[in-house]
Amino acid sequence: MILLDKHRLKLLIVFYKSTLTLNITSSTLLCIVGYPDILLAFGICFLSGGSIFSLLFLEIGKQDEYYFYYNKGLSKWTLLLSCFIINIFIGVLLIIVSKV
Amino acid sequence: MKNILEIDSVIKFYGERQVLSDIYMKCETGDIIGMLGRNGSGKSTLLKILFGCISSDNKFVRINGKVYKHPYKHQGLISYLPQHSFLLQHLKVHQTIRLYINEQIQSFFNDPIIDRIKNNKINTLSGGELRYLEIKLLLHTNSKFILLDEPFNSVAPIIVELLKNMITEHSKTKGIILTDHDYNNVMEVANKYCLIYDGGIKKIDNKEDLINWQYITINSL
């Protein structure tokens, strides 16, 4: 029900975008070990290690920024879960594309 | 319409140390409650428990008679200004405002301080500019209650006066609880006062009470 709120959906996207740079960077570095199946390895890293690493960075380095979202009714659980769901979706898509 | 916030039976332990014991506090629309206390007395802890973002060993938070476990998860109830900046550092001021404020955006930008910094990135703002923006944002939300944790910290005196005027203005439609070590400004802007002392809340009527409870010395008057 929270996700149906247009305003909070916008904030969710802002949160997700804040995790993307670190996720993509760390997934790119990690996926080299999957050579030559780079796309497969990237997809796996994106939905797993990259996700965890980017969210851990926020947890350790930018704790106070969670209040930005709390003040609009978004809990940490909602933010993290939504992030993981989107990453799993994109990661699975990349894995499927790599098999084609 | 008058809204009523009550926090009751708050008990909080950090390990073996009991920080808060059986706290009760009531805040209504129109109240500006100045909450004072020494470092480590539990002021921020109490505000966070009230907001709902940290757990407690016991608590009841009631807003208009309804009990809420995590008030912050229900939009329009309560907002909290933490001690350290909560804004997203990589965004610009105008982006932040548009993300937070749905209505009265133009009147928000009519503010000369906001107009001056609106195209700046959050991470380039001075401490005072940041605090001013944060408090203005929270006061302009539709939350019934606003919790301000050290709003005057690192803020120039002239900005403190603007903030006090803003807080007074918005208290017409909101209940506000603020805590700060700048007790003079807290006592000037607030219309009710309390002191967190030894885990409990003591009612304060004037600065003499602060001396009696050893928050300040007689030389501070």
Chai-1 contact restraints between the chains, C-beta under 6 A:
chainA,res_idxA,chainB,res_idxB,connection_type,confidence,min_distance_angstrom,max_distance_angstrom,comment,restraint_id
A,D64,B,P82,contact,1.0,0.0,6.0,A-B,restraint_1
A,D64,B,H84,contact,1.0,0.0,6.0,A-B,restraint_2
A,D64,B,F86,contact,1.0,0.0,6.0,A-B,restraint_3
A,E65,B,L88,contact,1.0,0.0,6.0,A-B,restraint_4
A,Y67,B,P82,contact,1.0,0.0,6.0,A-B,restraint_5
A,Y67,B,F86,contact,1.0,0.0,6.0,A-B,restraint_6
A,F68,B,F86,contact,1.0,0.0,6.0,A-B,restraint_7
A,F68,B,L88,contact,1.0,0.0,6.0,A-B,restraint_8
A,Y70,B,C53,contact,1.0,0.0,6.0,A-B,restraint_9
A,Y70,B,Y72,contact,1.0,0.0,6.0,A-B,restraint_10
A,N71,B,S79,contact,1.0,0.0,6.0,A-B,restraint_11
A,G73,B,K73,contact,1.0,0.0,6.0,A-B,restraint_12
A,G73,B,Q75,contact,1.0,0.0,6.0,A-B,restraint_13
A,S75,B,K73,contact,1.0,0.0,6.0,A-B,restraint_14
